[in-house]
Amino acid sequence: MKDEPIALDSSWIAANPVPVHGQGTTKNSRGRVLAVGGSRTVPGALRLTGEAALRVGAGKLQMATVTSAAVSLGVLVPEAASIALPEDDAGEIGDAADALEQALDACDALILGPGIGDPEVASRLLRLVLETSRDDVVLVIDAMAVGCLKNL
């Protein structure tokens, strides 16, 4: 049985404040976030998502996006790893299974969807994640991918 979705409203935020990191805490102990999304026309969505993850305390961040935006994204957020994903002719993420395999295995939290503009791309990535995801990974589904849940 799957857990029910949780509303991230002001009550939840009040009950779950941003953690205060104590002495001896390292980036490795604060969690590894993988954000997958963006496109040639909306690369900044992943930047905003990644920066938000770092601001709330993520220890390590990897951002996976289309090849044409990956280097620029890496320069804009130099504290994060940038993963270049195959890109289709429309500038959306192509077949990314091989490129994402290692990153999916190594993350504690996965954010999927910011900046993806094609529902078929979002559905394909969502299926990939749900098929390979572990029970101990927190999954945040954003933007286009939320609308694709009904098709799975």
N, C-alpha and C positions, 0 to 999 in steps of 0.2 A: 504494500500500500504506500502511495506517495504522500508526502507531506502537503498540506494545503499551502497555497501562496500566502505570503505575509505582506500586509500593507505597510509600506514604508512612509508612514505619516508622522505628524509632530509627536504623537504619543509614543510611537516606536523609537523615534530619535531621542526623546527624553529618557526613555528606559534603557537605551543602549548608547551611552556617550562615547565619543572618540576616546580610545585608550591612551592612558598616560604611560609612557615607557620608562621603566626603571633602569637603574644602573646595571650595566652588563648586557642590556638588550642590544642585539645586533640586527642588521637588516635581514639576516637569514632566519632569525627567530620571529620576525614580524610578518612573515607570509610573502608568498610569491603570486603576483597577479598577472594573468595573461588577458590582454584586451585584443579582440579580433574584430576588425571592421574597417571602415573607411572605403573610399573609392577615389578614382581620379578626380571626380568633381566635388567630393566632400571629404577631403583628408583631415580637416581640422577637427571633426567630431571625435576622432580617436585621440587626438592630442588633449582635448578637454577631458575626456574620460580618464586617460592615463594620469593627467595631473591631479584629478580628483582622487584617484586611488592613492597616489603618493601623499596627498594632503591629509587623508584620514589615517595614514600610518602604514601603508603597504611597505614592506621592506625591499622588495625587488619588483620591477615592472618590466614586462615584455609587451610590445605593441606589434601586432601582426597586421599588415595591410598590403595593398597592391604595390608591386614593384616600383611604379612611377612615383609613389609618394613616400616610400620607406626611408630613403636617405634624408629627405627633407624633414621628415618626422623625427628621425634620429638626431638631427642637428637641433631641432626645436626643443626636444626633451632629452638632453644628453645623458641624464642619469638613468635612462631606460634603454633596454636592448630593443633593437628594431629588426623585425623579421619581414623580409620581402616575400610576398606571396605571388604566385602566378596571377596574371591579369588577363581578362578576356578583352575582346575588341571594344566593348562598351566602357571599359575602365573599371569594371567590377572584379571582385575576387574570383579567380578561376578555380581549377581543381587544386585544392590546397591540402589534401589529406597527408601527403608525404611531408610537405613543408611544416605542417603543424604537429606531427606525431610526437616529436621529442618535447616540444613546448607544452603540449597537453599533458604529457606524463609528469612534467615537473612543476605544475602550478597547483596552488592551494585554492585559488579563486579564478574563475573565468568570466569575463564580460564579453558577451557576443551581441553584435548588431549595430553599434554606433556608426553612422555614415554609410551603411549599406543601402543602396537605392533600388535594388532589384529583388522582388520577393522570391524568385527562384534561387538566387544566390543565397539568400538568408535561409531558406528551407533546406538547401543542400548542406550548408554549414551547421545548421541546427541538428540535422540528422547525424552528421559526422560526430558532433560533440556528444549527443545523447548515446550513440553507439560505443564511443570510446571513453566516455567520462567515468570517473570513479565515484564511489559513494561518498568519499571524503572531500570532494571538490564543491565549493560554493559556486553556483551558477547564477549569473545575473543576465537576464535576457532583456535587451534594450531595442527600442525603435522598431525597425522593419521585422526583426525576428519575433517580436511579440505577436504580431499579426499572423505569423506563419505557424504558430502552435496549433491552431485549429485544423491544419492540414496534415498533421502527423498522426 
